[in-house]
Amino acid sequence: MDCRYLLIITEIFLFNTSSLGNLKPERVVVKMEVSKIVVMVEDVEAARTALKWALNNLLRYGDLITLLHVFPSTGSRNMKKIRILRLKGFHLALSFKDICDRIPEAKVEIIVTEGDQEGRTIVSMVREIGASTLVLGLHDQSFLYKLAMTHNNITNILSCKVLAIKQPLTAENMDFSQIEITRLCVPQIPQPKIPYQILPSPSRIIWRRRREST
């Protein structure tokens, strides 16, 4: 069974009008794909805007929304610190769920996990969930930029569609039905400076050698 979506079978009754004197109901089976939509949970306004856009323009009846939050790895086995980060991430995800609860038919699940900030954990989770679409808010520190530096085709590595929503310049009169399709441009990262060893003047070295040779 393909875990990317489930099938809901809906029965619709239509009337056969070939004979106006004898109307007979016919049963038509309609198959609807139920999508799994993963929304990245981050403490930035762009992420909340992305969720609102998905709820207004992407979500269909029966779709499942997975609120995914990946908190940074501590690099140590300090369980107390990990629990604090996990709890903080869960509370953040609950605030996103409150936005989803405004739509009664929305089905929501929450996943909070520890991982890297380069996107490898997110890729693994999205593929494991079997998502059809990944929705995230695009900002300067977005993992999407880091992922684009190592992979030419992000949709292939994630095995799903990717919708990156930018935060509009003004929050007034936002039209969530509008979306701009553009290429993902990775910002230029300045090359690290290589320290060079400062050597004495070559003329001094030559003069010293000449003096030693005399």
Secondary structure as GFF3:
##gff-version 3
##sequence-region A 1 214
A	DSSP	beta_strand	6	16	.	.	.	ID=ss1
A	DSSP	beta_strand	24	34	.	.	.	ID=ss2
A	DSSP	beta_strand	36	40	.	.	.	ID=ss3
A	DSSP	alpha_helix	45	57	.	.	.	ID=ss4
A	DSSP	beta_strand	64	72	.	.	.	ID=ss5
A	DSSP	alpha_helix	79	100	.	.	.	ID=ss6
A	DSSP	beta_strand	107	115	.	.	.	ID=ss7
A	DSSP	alpha_helix	120	129	.	.	.	ID=ss8
A	DSSP	beta_strand	133	138	.	.	.	ID=ss9
A	DSSP	alpha_helix	143	150	.	.	.	ID=ss10
A	DSSP	alpha_helix	154	158	.	.	.	ID=ss11
A	DSSP	beta_strand	161	166	.	.	.	ID=ss12
A	DSSP	alpha_helix	202	213	.	.	.	ID=ss13
###
